[in-house]
Amino acid sequence: MLGIVAVNGYVPYYRLARAAIGDAWRLEQAHDMLIGERAVASFDEDTITLAVEATLHTLEDRAAEGIGALFFASTTPVFLEKNNAAVIAAACDIPAPLTLDLTGSLRSATSALALAFDAVLAERTAQALVVAADMRPAEPGTLADAIGGDGAAAILVGDSDDVLAELIAEAHISAPVLDTWRRSHDRYLQTDDEAFALQTGYIHFMNAVTERLLTQGDITPDQLAGVALYAPDGRALMRLARQSPLGVPLARMGMTSPAALLLMQAGNLGAAFAPAQLALLLENAHPGDLIALVGYGDGADAYLFRVTEAIDAWKPRRSLRHWLERKGDLTYTLAHHFRENWRDKPLWSPTAEPWTSLPLLHREQAELLRFYAQQCTSCGAVWWPHRPNCYDCGAQSGFEMVRLSRRGTVASFVAEWAVPTPMPPLGMVTVDTPEGARITTQSTDGDPRMFAIGDEVEFALRVFHTAKNVPHYSWKVRKV
Amino acid sequence: MCAKTSDALRDKVAIIGMGCTRFGVLQEKSFAEQGLEAVDEALADAGIEKERIEAAWLGTFDPNIGGSFPGYAGDFVADILGMPGLPVTRVTNYCATGMDAMRNAAFAVAAGMYDVVLVLGNEKMRDVASRDSLIRQVVTTGHPIVQKGLTAPGLFALMARRHMEAFGTTREDLALVAVKNHYNGNRHPKAMFHKEITVDDVLKAPMISEPLGLYDCTPTSDGAAAAILCRADLAPKLTDEYLLIEALEMATITGHRYGRRNESLIGFEATQIAAQRAYEVAGIRDPLAAIDVAEVHDCFTITEILNYEDLGFVPKGQGAHFIREGRSSLEGDLPVNPSGGLKCFGHPIGASGVRMTYVIYEQLLGRAGATQVPTDHNGRGLVHNLGGPGSVCVVGLYHRP
């Protein structure tokens, strides 16, 4: 049975009230849109770290050996040249030989899904992963900046008896539309005639692809239990509900539709928006439910899924709802600062670039990125990063690399006020892992003074800083 | 642990002269000028001409903190003394640099290689803003990921937190160390700060590496200190008053303490080993009774409390009692840091170990003025110099002949 094996989403810890953006920019005419809050990536997050979060929370304890292809979908990839998906796969310890970035389109993720299904059907791989992450690059002060949100979602597909939702039908349309665009040297989103973009672009192609999907699946709109779909904003979503066959399930769900919920609590997540809604839908789905996934961008992609019996046994340890509820407030000033000023220089004083060595980062990739540690087979001591000997027993050989579980407990911690960081104080935490390693690293997402010795913490991939124009990824800790 | 100690050094080497600049922000003096000032004072104190110096050891941690190239190598000493041909070794070993320079110079004399040698500890950290010295190094040097962001005070704050958790040590206890050291330093003419402080001052000061605040931390400073060492049998012929080096014992452990699961983080193993070796050489069973005065490495207030324990003045966990009960004050049964310590005297890294020796030299020769403590009981003083993340330690014992 071809379908979805697992799905989950992630939004960053920090939220910004849209009213604060409206106040800062006097966006009074759009007051009806400036409700709720948007998710804001912290200064140490980017689309690679967001994608890693979504992937890890999707895979949980699943073996990654069967995942032969990983597709990263984003309109805002970190690297224009360099395989973002390869970094994500390494950080998630997925040994996929095929890693590919699909960028430049809001429907990168829904289109990537077709490639993922095809790869499985062609028996190129047992499973394929599509992970989408976006940080909408809207100009500060524009409505799109207020509506946009940072976040990610991942979908694991496979052909097995235990899929959560079976693929029933699909439809695709490709057609260039001048609604939003960004040339390679444009820093921000470009738009022009919004009414044209909405009606001639969005509404038209969403309807066209939906009609094809319903025909392919031989169902009527009222049979749809739920729909996950791209929507530029709340106004567009409401217009679609009035003018589209998708209006039937949307009207039934009302404000509890995942699109409305995410818009209110996180924002338009770009390429990750529709996949994230799919995660929310499946959390509350029942066997037999028919669910549509519709992506948009220079045409549209649509999929019809039937939820299987396996859904009853599926419960993510921490679902997207968990990440929506876990949050901390941010001022507009800091959110703006993260986005505009710290993008390339997170953490440190602009006058002092951190020392780095690219051979060193490569030599220690297993530890710093894949998060393995060295275990001494003579005495059992675990060291991170690797070292030429075991300091405890003196052995100089007989070492094994062990995968760290990304969990641990606080052995001690300090709040560093003298280190220049955008959100002082910088937390430095000594963590003992269940595998026996001790790692002293930075904390993230919240004030480090909230830690206590013995607290349970988890590791999260973050950008430590940028040096030699290279973002340095490794693992920080946060409270569970 | 390898426990080998040797009598090869004991009482073979004398300290016949010492000098020390005022410590502080010495913007009017160059690295060379402050170094030469300490050497000249030491020569004058010993009553010898510079030509008697046969070799020298220079202790500097990182001259580039102050933007200086001189000081990276021994040629700097030949240069400021105007002595072509002088053999000079540069020593660098974290904050234990000064005492390690003393140790290596003493070895050369004990080995019979030279009769009279010079030790110079010199550091200039304040040709830049204080934040641009050690804090900047957290950014510009070191592993790009591992422990990135952990400052010097941060290393010790992690231990403070553990000690507080394990033994109930409080921020007030830490504050008492700073209050005592400022009281003492205010009475020493060469100390960086001449200001007494209260527990309240310490508790209300800005946080640096929480739970350590500004007054829990040593400052960054400029300064130099120098010692003239000679063969013990030669010392009475050159001067009337001198000290004998009883022991200079060193221990290093892994610098990766904060990545080692078997590390308690409530004590300094390097101090424990170095002290045990020094006590063994000197035949000391009860350090509290056998030592009259001590200069210990109080880079942070918690460090002094840990030192009380690791040097064997009190059992592990009772360091806070030692300060609470006033036992380390000028009137206590073992005065610790009568100079004001690193906290108040200042801490130009490579100079500190030699400066601590200078203070013990003053004390044992009865020259310590307002900070003088009684030294009649044993005529013996201890110097403890700790470096890095607590991974390098030298413990020295000096006594009157």
Interface residues (C-beta under 8 A of the other chain):
Chain A: L347 W348 S349 A352 E353 P354 W355 T356 S357 L360 L361 E364 L368 A381 V382 W383 W384 P385 R387 Y391 D392 A411 S412 F413 V414 A415 E416 W417 A418 V419 T421 P425 L426 M428 T430 D432 G436 A437 R438 I439 T440 T441 Q442 R449 I453 F464 H465 A467 H472 S474
Chain B: R131 I135 R136 V138 V139 T140 T141 G142 H143 P144 I145 V146 Q147 K148 G149 L150 T151 P153 G154 A157 L158 M159 R161 R162 E165 P206 M207 I208 S209 E210 P211 L212 T254 H256 Y258 G259 R260 R261 N262 E263 L265
